Amino acid sequence: MFVLNILRWLRGYVGFEAQGAFPERFLNLTLREDIPLWEPVGEKGKLRAKTAVSNYKEIRPVARRAGVKLRVTKKKGLPFITVSYTHLTLPTT
């Protein structure tokens, strides 16, 4: 399990919330499309889960078909750290 967490961190992952009338349909469609989600938590009219950054782009059309709206709640991992450092400028002396 520890190795899996390290691999997920290296690839980067996104925590998101799917809100709409049928979040369980969204979950079923992601399973059908072989898009891995982990730590899914369902509430009334909402689904919170995590997926890899590369998979988040794939779930947007699935969300549209299911009639739910996606909202990113968390961004974690190495890709987000390296991107944030590329925007820094070094002071000139």
C-alpha angles and dihedrals in degrees: 000000000000092000090050091053091051092049091049091050092049092051093040127236139215128219111211143174123222112201127182145088098301114027090156089061088054090053092050092049093051089052091050091050091049093241108153118229125177136196095019114186120185128206132168105303093347140088123193119194145140132241140168118277092245091052094050090071089054096052096058095081089044090054090051091053091048093048097239131128120228125219125182111230101172139018117195138167146054098303091061093048094051092046092053092052094050090065093058118100124209117236116247118230 
